[in-house]
Amino acid sequence: MPISSRPRIPLGALREREFRLYFTGQLVSLLGDAVTPFALAWAVLDLTGSARDLGFVIAAKTAPLVIFLLIGGVFADRLPRRGVMLTADVARMAIQAATAALLLSHSAHIWELIVLQALAGTGTAFFNPASTGLTPLTVSPGRLQEANALRGMSTAATLFAGPALAGLLIVAVGPGAALAIDAASFGVSAFYLARLHLPAHINLPPQSFARDLADGWREFTARTWVWLIVISASIGNMMSSVWLVLAAAWVKDGHGGAGAWTAILVASAAGALAAGATVLRIKPQRPLLVGIAAVVPNAAPSILLALKLPWETLVVAELVTGFGNMLFNTLWETTLQQHIPPASLSRVSAYDWFGSLLCQPLGLALAGVVAAGIGMSRTLWIAGVVQLVEIAATLAAPSVRHLRRLEGLQPGGPQPEPSPQAD
């Protein structure tokens, strides 16, 4: 696999003002996001002790994310992307503040957490497609992969620090404080987004919402490697969500407790951080081949838990899978940004998010139910085998193995005539 090293200093993207501001705001927001899953899981388990309820709460946040992603993608291509992201940040700040207030006042009910997390997921559905389209506007083309790698490293770094901070907050004042931090972090993100100076937004030709969706779908389906990887990711995320629910319940139920779960999450973040540092310096000529090969170990956590091996083995497995997932995500996002025309990028990204997350709520909601019916080990064996099969099928596709990287934002092609609007 020919890989050329990057001659520039790998942190050069941070010298560019717009990316530096964008990166800083997202770094703070990601810290809050990293605290939230840990605190929310313990809040639900403290309320009811039920893996089923935990799955429902997590699924409640993911399901609206899936439902509204396509709408969010159209809005992000139609409207200034920064404005869409600002609105989503302010809304999520209010939602997480309300969740924190319920937990801190010890008056929370499961149905309230479900409703609030569903609203938070809706905000994320508008934010994510806009974010993918905004990144190329903040950095020069030659530093695009570098910028995505730095964003990935910031995610990993906050995931590394998030569980430790969440653990301290849970012990000191309870999980509600962690949600309060997440609410404040959305405010910081909005502040930095407001300071960006971006190119004028290019308006799309006037047409119906359905036509916008159809145009985005054509761009999405025109490239076999795009929809094939999204289908694979959808299946893989569903199986990983089964592991997430069952592993959290198993660890809490006398197999290491909060300390073990923290170690598992931190190991995953450490692997991702190492992957980010790696992808800062390499340029695979066949990025999707490298990325898919890196996620082959994703089945390992399910198989190890099915065997009921000590929780320490899950730490090692998560270190490896964290590395592979971050490597893939960085190469995948850069490839989309380089190959998809900018005017359609947010809609294609929305179809990507939509497809990738489509089956995840089902996995979250059914994990505890299926495990209760056929046993935890059998459920996890099925999840592990399915992951191996979907990864192998993706690697077998020539369009995935042979796709080569491009230098620049996208290969060109007809774009709509510019109609400037402040972004």
Helices and strands as residue ranges (DSSP letters): E 3-5, G 12-15, H 17-48, H 51-78, H 81-104, H 110-134, G 135-137, G 141-143, H 144-172, H 175-194, E 201-202, H 209-221, H 224-252, H 257-279, E 282-284, H 287-294, G 296-299, H 300-306, H 311-339, G 342-344, H 345-357, H 360-374, H 376-395, H 398-402, E 420-421
